[in-house]
């Protein structure tokens, strides 16, 4: 799959939930994980994060929203159950993105929401656990941006072979041609002047 993604959480206080989210992010091959204004202890988080995600990929702990620094061209996507949020099944994931979820008993802060280019919601009747929400979000990203066989019309798995990737011919770029030197002209043999 092309691109990258990171996932984080704002203002959480239950380390087990963060650990669960991080372990799932590790399983879905996230590029980085982060917290913003969160009370998170890695030793407590490791009780549910048995893969030690912060020890295996970049982990950023931002003390507040103003200190949050992400890669250039990284689109911030908030995950929040609000009326004006985009429903996840109708959302096209950016290739380079950082997803941020809110705290257990609250919502994303206005400061974080203002940093988000998009806010998506999982179409549920009420909020689910942040670890579950993160898993649904990451599964949807993999499902829509990954390379998988089409689902069959009837129940069950795919019936046809997955086509192998075919590499195209070389791409020859012409921009540098004007800087190339012309071959010497003449009847000289190698080593002669």
C-alpha positions in Angstrom: 0.0 0.0 0.0 1.3 3.5 -0.8 1.5 6.3 1.7 1.7 6.2 5.4 -0.5 6.8 8.5 -0.1 7.5 12.1 -2.8 7.3 14.8 -3.0 9.1 18.2 -5.3 10.2 20.9 -6.0 13.4 22.7 -6.5 13.8 26.5 -6.9 10.2 27.4 -6.5 9.1 31.0 -6.8 5.3 30.8 -3.5 3.8 29.7 -5.0 0.4 28.9 -7.1 2.0 26.2 -4.0 3.7 24.7 -2.1 0.5 24.9 -4.9 -1.3 23.1 -5.0 1.3 20.4 -1.2 1.3 19.9 -1.1 -2.5 19.7 -3.7 -2.5 17.0 -1.9 0.3 15.2 1.3 -1.8 15.3 -0.7 -4.8 13.8 -2.1 -2.6 11.0 1.5 -1.4 10.2 1.1 2.3 11.3 4.1 4.5 10.7 3.9 6.3 14.1 1.7 6.7 17.2 1.2 9.7 19.4 -0.7 11.3 22.3 -1.7 14.9 22.9 -2.3 16.3 26.4 -2.6 12.7 27.6 -1.9 11.1 31.0 -0.1 8.1 29.5 2.4 5.8 31.3 4.1 3.4 28.9 4.5 0.8 31.8 0.7 0.9 32.3 0.0 0.9 28.6 2.3 -2.2 28.1 -0.2 -4.3 30.0 -2.5 -4.2 27.0 0.2 -3.3 24.4 1.9 -6.6 24.5 3.8 -5.8 21.2 5.6 -2.8 22.8 4.6 -0.5 20.0 6.5 2.6 21.3 9.6 0.4 21.3 9.1 -0.7 17.7 8.0 2.5 15.9 8.2 6.3 16.5 6.1 7.4 19.5 5.4 11.1 20.1 4.0 12.5 23.3 2.9 16.1 22.7 2.1 18.0 26.0 -0.5 20.2 24.2 -2.0 20.9 20.9 0.4 23.8 20.1 3.4 21.5 20.4 2.0 18.9 17.9 4.3 18.5 15.0 3.6 16.1 12.2 5.3 15.4 8.8 4.9 17.9 6.0 1.8 17.1 3.8 0.3 14.9 6.5 -3.4 15.4 6.6 -4.9 15.4 10.1 -8.2 13.5 10.3 -10.3 13.7 13.5 -12.5 10.8 14.6 -15.6 12.1 16.4 -19.3 11.2 16.6 -20.8 14.5 15.5 -23.7 15.4 13.2 -21.5 17.2 10.6 -18.7 14.6 10.5 -18.3 12.5 7.3 -19.5 8.9 7.7 -16.5 6.6 7.5 -17.9 4.3 4.7 -18.2 7.4 2.5 -14.7 8.8 3.3 -11.7 8.6 1.0 -8.6 8.3 3.1 -5.6 10.6 2.3 -2.4 8.8 1.4 -0.5 10.6 4.1 -2.5 11.0 7.2 -2.6 11.2 11.0 -5.8 10.1 12.7 -6.7 11.5 16.1 -9.3 10.2 18.5 -10.8 11.9 21.5 -10.8 11.0 25.2 -13.0 8.4 26.8 -15.6 10.7 28.4 -15.4 13.7 26.1 -14.8 15.0 22.6 -11.9 16.3 20.6 -11.0 19.8 21.8 -11.8 22.8 19.5 -8.0 23.3 19.1 -7.5 19.8 17.7 -10.7 20.0 15.6 -9.4 23.2 14.0 -6.2 21.4 13.0 -8.2 18.6 11.3 -8.8 18.8 7.6 -11.5 16.2 7.9 -13.6 14.8 10.8 -15.1 11.4 10.3 -17.5 9.3 12.3 -18.1 5.6 12.6 -21.9 5.2 11.9 -22.9 3.8 15.3 -25.7 4.7 17.7 -23.3 5.7 20.4 -19.6 6.0 21.0 -17.5 2.8 21.1 -14.3 2.3 23.0 -11.3 4.2 21.5 -9.4 1.0 20.8 -12.4 -0.4 18.9 -12.9 2.9 17.1 -9.2 2.9 16.1 -9.4 -0.7 14.9 -12.5 0.0 12.7 -10.8 3.1 11.3 -7.5 1.3 10.4 -9.4 -1.6 8.9 -11.3 0.7 6.7 -8.1 2.4 5.6 -6.5 -0.9 4.7 -9.6 -2.2 3.0 -10.0 0.9 0.8 -6.3 1.7 0.0 -4.9 -1.8 0.0 -4.7 -4.2 -2.9 -7.2 -7.0 -2.3 -9.4 -9.2 -4.5 -12.9 -8.0 -5.2 -15.6 -9.4 -3.0 -17.8 -12.0 -4.7 -21.4 -11.5 -5.3 -22.3 -14.6 -3.4 -21.3 -15.4 0.2 -17.8 -16.7 0.6 -14.3 -15.9 -0.6 -13.0 -14.8 -4.0 -13.5 -17.2 -6.8 -11.0 -15.9 -9.3 -7.2 -15.7 -9.1 -5.7 -12.4 -8.0 -3.9 -10.9 -11.0 -0.1 -10.6 -10.5 1.3 -7.1 -10.6 2.8 -6.2 -14.0 5.5 -3.7 -14.2 5.3 -1.2 -17.1 8.2 -0.2 -19.2 10.8 2.3 -18.1 9.8 5.9 -17.8 12.2 8.2 -19.6 12.3 11.7 -18.4 13.3 14.4 -20.8 14.0 17.3 -18.4 17.7 16.5 -18.1 18.4 16.2 -21.8 19.4 19.8 -22.2 22.2 19.3 -19.7 23.7 16.3 -21.4 26.9 16.8 -23.4 27.0 15.8 -27.0 29.1 12.8 -28.0 32.5 13.8 -29.6 32.4 13.5 -33.4 35.4 12.2 -35.3 37.3 9.2 -36.3 39.3 8.7 -33.2 39.9 5.4 -31.6 39.7 4.8 -27.9 42.8 6.3 -26.2 43.6 8.8 -29.1 43.1 12.5 -29.0 
